[in-house]
């Protein structure tokens, strides 16, 4: 069985001109010629072309490809093993690059002018845009969401570090408060709920008590938010919700 140059070009996704070039430099010389002198490629030729294209995709120059393929001591299976290793390494590298680009896209979408490295430095293993798309779907048409986008677009790396430091400090103090058995309707818990509301108002958007109530309910109803707060201490999400409701009641009743 043999194939014309046009058929091989179609199989391999290369141009006829490329195949002519490979023939001209001796990299892939077709095994047969038709009576009219046209190139005819055998199955063995196709196997060699596959090897050539593997190495070319990996960035090997044609001269090096020829040397590898024409090595009389080379085992065809060794070629495949080598290519598998090289491709695996390249896939890992590309996956890391894709992840970096994805984070950069998310940062741009949120208006955060940080590199992926800076974002990781600031936020550690937490991704501040993890729920960005859902947040836009839920609140994208609201003034609060628009305001948070405007503010975030102006923040620097140092601003984000300060925000995260405040979050961490508040979390440590609230966890300690819950551990001490403070009631969510106690003064200390309500004061910290007010501090929580103030943080949102300072850095993201105005958060009136009715909105804060809704957020508190969401911290328990949404399993992901619940898991986040409960990761600080079991039951903290429910405790915070009750503190938010009690604090709102004392300021609006």
Secondary structure, 3 states (H helix, E strand, C coil): CCEEHHHHHHHHCCCHHHHHHHHHCCCCCCCEECCCCCEEECHHHHHHHHHHHHHHHCCCCHHHHHHHHCCCCCCHHHHHHHHHHHHHHHHHHHHHHHHHHHHHHHHHHHCCCCCHHHHHHHHCCCCCCCCHHHHHHHHCCCHHHHHHHHHHHHCCHHHHHHHHHHHHHHHHHHHHHHHCCCCCCCHHHHHHHHHHHHHHHHHCCCCCHHHHHHHHHHHHHCHHHHHHHHCCCCCHHHHHHHHHHHHHHHHHC
